[in-house]
Amino acid sequence: MRAVFLSVKVEPGKLREVADAFGDLDICSEIYSTAGDYDLLAKIYVESFDDLADLVADKVQKIPHIRETKSVLTFRTYKEPTR
């Protein structure tokens, strides 16, 4: 599995609605609100980058009130999170 971070710009006043829509898709392991250029950061796991392309085209882009997305692909894990 590959971790992908998806940054999302949301229309003003629609952050909670978009975050809830991501949660309803059950594709994200984590969803964060952020400050800066993007409003949300979603961590998604995919088997392949082709799966990512399908997921973005078939699910993410159909969520209303998303203005822009940016995918950050990962290659290697150096340290697993501790809890």
MDAnalysis code that builds the backbone (N, CA, C; Angstrom):
import MDAnalysis as mda
import numpy as np

u = mda.Universe.empty(249, n_residues=83, atom_resindex=np.repeat(np.arange(83), 3), trajectory=True)
u.add_TopologyAttr("name", ["N", "CA", "C"] * 83)
u.add_TopologyAttr("resid", np.arange(1, 84))
u.add_TopologyAttr("resname", ["MET", "ARG", "ALA", "VAL", "PHE", "LEU", "SER", "VAL", "LYS", "VAL", "GLU", "PRO", "GLY", "LYS", "LEU", "ARG", "GLU", "VAL", "ALA", "ASP", "ALA", "PHE", "GLY", "ASP", "LEU", "ASP", "ILE", "CYS", "SER", "GLU", "ILE", "TYR", "SER", "THR", "ALA", "GLY", "ASP", "TYR", "ASP", "LEU", "LEU", "ALA", "LYS", "ILE", "TYR", "VAL", "GLU", "SER", "PHE", "ASP", "ASP", "LEU", "ALA", "ASP", "LEU", "VAL", "ALA", "ASP", "LYS", "VAL", "GLN", "LYS", "ILE", "PRO", "HIS", "ILE", "ARG", "GLU", "THR", "LYS", "SER", "VAL", "LEU", "THR", "PHE", "ARG", "THR", "TYR", "LYS", "GLU", "PRO", "THR", "ARG"])
u.atoms.positions = np.array([
    [0.835, -1.182, 0.000],
    [0.000, 0.000, 0.000],
    [0.879, 1.244, 0.000],
    [0.429, 2.230, -0.707],
    [1.114, 3.519, -0.771],
    [0.268, 4.580, -0.075],
    [0.916, 5.387, 0.751],
    [0.228, 6.522, 1.366],
    [0.276, 7.693, 0.399],
    [-0.845, 8.355, 0.271],
    [-0.950, 9.559, -0.558],
    [-1.602, 10.626, 0.297],
    [-1.061, 11.835, 0.233],
    [-1.668, 12.962, 0.927],
    [-2.370, 13.816, -0.108],
    [-3.635, 14.085, 0.117],
    [-4.436, 14.859, -0.807],
    [-4.800, 16.183, -0.140],
    [-4.266, 17.278, -0.671],
    [-4.607, 18.618, -0.187],
    [-5.809, 19.119, -0.967],
    [-6.738, 19.758, -0.261],
    [-8.007, 20.153, -0.880],
    [-8.326, 21.602, -0.555],
    [-8.632, 22.393, -1.597],
    [-9.168, 23.740, -1.414],
    [-10.683, 23.641, -1.476],
    [-11.339, 24.300, -0.532],
    [-12.785, 24.200, -0.389],
    [-13.401, 25.588, -0.541],
    [-14.596, 25.638, -1.110],
    [-15.323, 26.908, -1.204],
    [-15.564, 27.446, 0.210],
    [-15.509, 28.769, 0.381],
    [-15.721, 29.358, 1.700],
    [-17.044, 28.895, 2.326],
    [-16.970, 28.570, 3.610],
    [-18.150, 28.162, 4.348],
    [-18.570, 26.718, 4.151],
    [-17.810, 25.942, 3.406],
    [-18.202, 24.562, 3.089],
    [-17.221, 23.516, 3.624],
    [-16.314, 23.931, 4.500],
    [-15.266, 23.029, 4.980],
    [-15.842, 21.787, 5.649],
    [-16.736, 21.975, 6.602],
    [-17.304, 20.842, 7.336],
    [-18.066, 19.899, 6.400],
    [-18.804, 20.471, 5.467],
    [-19.575, 19.666, 4.513],
    [-18.655, 18.787, 3.660],
    [-17.559, 19.362, 3.183],
    [-16.614, 18.606, 2.355],
    [-15.894, 17.557, 3.205],
    [-15.473, 17.924, 4.416],
    [-14.806, 16.966, 5.299],
    [-15.734, 15.791, 5.605],
    [-16.994, 16.070, 5.870],
    [-17.962, 15.000, 6.131],
    [-18.144, 14.109, 4.900],
    [-18.151, 14.705, 3.714],
    [-18.292, 13.929, 2.476],
    [-17.101, 12.995, 2.293],
    [-15.897, 13.468, 2.609],
    [-14.717, 12.599, 2.566],
    [-14.889, 11.440, 3.538],
    [-15.330, 11.746, 4.741],
    [-15.550, 10.704, 5.737],
    [-16.570, 9.674, 5.282],
    [-17.619, 10.113, 4.610],
    [-18.659, 9.212, 4.119],
    [-18.142, 8.271, 3.030],
    [-17.135, 8.701, 2.274],
    [-16.568, 7.846, 1.224],
    [-15.770, 6.684, 1.787],
    [-15.328, 6.817, 3.036],
    [-14.556, 5.765, 3.691],
    [-13.281, 5.415, 2.913],
    [-12.601, 6.452, 2.409],
    [-11.358, 6.250, 1.659],
    [-10.143, 6.796, 2.393],
    [-10.366, 7.588, 3.437],
    [-9.277, 8.276, 4.124],
    [-8.985, 7.620, 5.467],
    [-7.714, 7.487, 5.787],
    [-7.360, 7.014, 7.118],
    [-7.388, 8.179, 8.109],
    [-7.109, 9.393, 7.601],
    [-7.113, 10.590, 8.442],
    [-7.509, 11.788, 7.594],
    [-8.208, 12.746, 8.210],
    [-8.585, 13.988, 7.536],
    [-8.323, 15.127, 8.524],
    [-7.572, 16.118, 8.079],
    [-7.219, 17.250, 8.929],
    [-7.654, 18.558, 8.289],
    [-8.080, 19.515, 9.109],
    [-8.216, 20.881, 8.617],
    [-6.835, 21.515, 8.735],
    [-6.498, 22.395, 7.794],
    [-5.166, 22.980, 7.765],
    [-5.241, 24.486, 7.520],
    [-4.154, 25.156, 7.817],
    [-4.004, 26.572, 7.502],
    [-3.023, 26.671, 6.339],
    [-3.162, 27.695, 5.535],
    [-2.246, 27.877, 4.413],
    [-2.977, 27.847, 3.097],
    [-2.326, 27.312, 2.082],
    [-2.874, 27.320, 0.731],
    [-4.074, 26.398, 0.557],
    [-4.167, 25.346, 1.375],
    [-5.254, 24.375, 1.263],
    [-6.016, 24.315, 2.583],
    [-7.237, 23.804, 2.519],
    [-8.116, 23.788, 3.682],
    [-8.181, 22.441, 4.392],
    [-8.012, 21.366, 3.635],
    [-8.053, 20.008, 4.190],
    [-6.847, 19.218, 3.716],
    [-6.437, 18.268, 4.555],
    [-5.383, 17.332, 4.192],
    [-5.902, 15.936, 4.523],
    [-5.996, 15.098, 3.510],
    [-6.512, 13.745, 3.685],
    [-5.397, 12.747, 3.403],
    [-5.259, 11.758, 4.270],
    [-4.296, 10.681, 4.059],
    [-5.063, 9.476, 3.532],
    [-4.629, 9.010, 2.374],
    [-5.314, 7.929, 1.678],
    [-4.289, 6.842, 1.363],
    [-4.684, 5.591, 1.459],
    [-3.820, 4.486, 1.061],
    [-4.365, 3.854, -0.212],
    [-3.483, 3.623, -1.170],
    [-3.869, 2.996, -2.438],
    [-2.875, 1.884, -2.761],
    [-3.345, 0.925, -3.527],
    [-2.473, -0.169, -3.977],
    [-1.521, 0.310, -5.079],
    [-2.045, 1.174, -5.961],
    [-1.235, 1.646, -7.093],
    [-1.620, 3.089, -7.411],
    [-0.786, 3.739, -8.182],
    [-1.092, 5.102, -8.573],
    [-2.258, 5.140, -9.557],
    [-2.479, 4.049, -10.283],
    [-3.678, 3.957, -11.130],
    [-4.938, 3.974, -10.266],
    [-4.875, 3.296, -9.111],
    [-6.007, 3.326, -8.179],
    [-6.267, 4.746, -7.689],
    [-5.191, 5.501, -7.471],
    [-5.343, 6.892, -7.050],
    [-6.043, 7.704, -8.125],
    [-5.635, 7.523, -9.361],
    [-6.254, 8.252, -10.472],
    [-7.747, 7.951, -10.543],
    [-8.108, 6.685, -10.398],
    [-9.520, 6.301, -10.421],
    [-10.272, 6.896, -9.237],
    [-9.671, 6.838, -8.068],
    [-10.308, 7.358, -6.868],
    [-10.584, 8.852, -6.983],
    [-9.601, 9.606, -7.449],
    [-9.782, 11.053, -7.593],
    [-10.850, 11.356, -8.635],
    [-10.786, 10.691, -9.770],
    [-11.748, 10.968, -10.847],
    [-13.159, 10.490, -10.508],
    [-13.268, 9.324, -9.891],
    [-14.581, 8.720, -9.673],
    [-15.255, 9.116, -8.368],
    [-14.466, 9.526, -7.372],
    [-15.065, 9.836, -6.075],
    [-14.805, 11.268, -5.620],
    [-13.531, 11.649, -5.534],
    [-13.179, 12.946, -4.962],
    [-13.726, 14.102, -5.791],
    [-13.546, 14.053, -7.094],
    [-13.991, 15.166, -7.931],
    [-15.510, 15.296, -7.990],
    [-16.231, 14.319, -7.479],
    [-17.692, 14.387, -7.456],
    [-18.226, 15.009, -6.161],
    [-17.331, 15.290, -5.205],
    [-17.749, 15.945, -3.968],
    [-17.998, 17.416, -4.273],
    [-19.202, 17.911, -3.977],
    [-19.484, 19.338, -4.225],
    [-18.606, 20.251, -3.361],
    [-18.353, 21.443, -3.862],
    [-17.680, 22.539, -3.155],
    [-16.165, 22.394, -3.058],
    [-15.574, 21.447, -3.806],
    [-14.118, 21.358, -3.882],
    [-13.662, 22.251, -5.028],
    [-12.707, 23.125, -4.746],
    [-12.192, 24.034, -5.765],
    [-10.941, 23.486, -6.449],
    [-10.126, 22.754, -5.688],
    [-8.846, 22.280, -6.230],
    [-8.309, 21.164, -5.344],
    [-7.572, 20.239, -5.951],
    [-6.879, 19.206, -5.182],
    [-5.424, 19.130, -5.637],
    [-4.597, 18.651, -4.737],
    [-3.181, 18.430, -5.038],
    [-2.778, 17.138, -4.355],
    [-2.242, 16.210, -5.108],
    [-1.811, 14.924, -4.565],
    [-0.314, 14.944, -4.303],
    [0.070, 14.449, -3.141],
    [1.474, 14.277, -2.800],
    [1.702, 12.778, -2.662],
    [2.494, 12.227, -3.571],
    [2.766, 10.797, -3.594],
    [3.931, 10.480, -2.676],
    [3.859, 9.337, -2.022],
    [4.954, 8.920, -1.146],
    [5.616, 7.671, -1.724],
    [6.889, 7.477, -1.371],
    [7.643, 6.348, -1.896],
    [8.158, 5.410, -0.812],
    [8.708, 5.956, 0.247],
    [9.359, 5.142, 1.266],
    [8.991, 5.686, 2.642],
    [8.774, 4.776, 3.589],
    [8.511, 5.176, 4.969],
    [9.799, 5.034, 5.759],
    [10.182, 6.085, 6.455],
    [11.395, 6.037, 7.257],
    [11.105, 5.820, 8.734],
    [9.948, 6.266, 9.167],
    [9.593, 6.084, 10.581],
    [8.081, 5.947, 10.667],
    [7.653, 4.864, 11.244],
    [6.228, 4.643, 11.453],
    [5.774, 5.488, 12.645],
    [4.533, 5.981, 12.617],
    [4.041, 6.745, 13.757],
    [3.926, 5.868, 15.002],
    [4.161, 6.470, 16.144],
    [3.990, 5.768, 17.423],
    [2.774, 6.331, 18.117],
    [2.157, 5.526, 18.903],
    [0.944, 5.973, 19.610],
    [1.090, 5.735, 21.075],
])
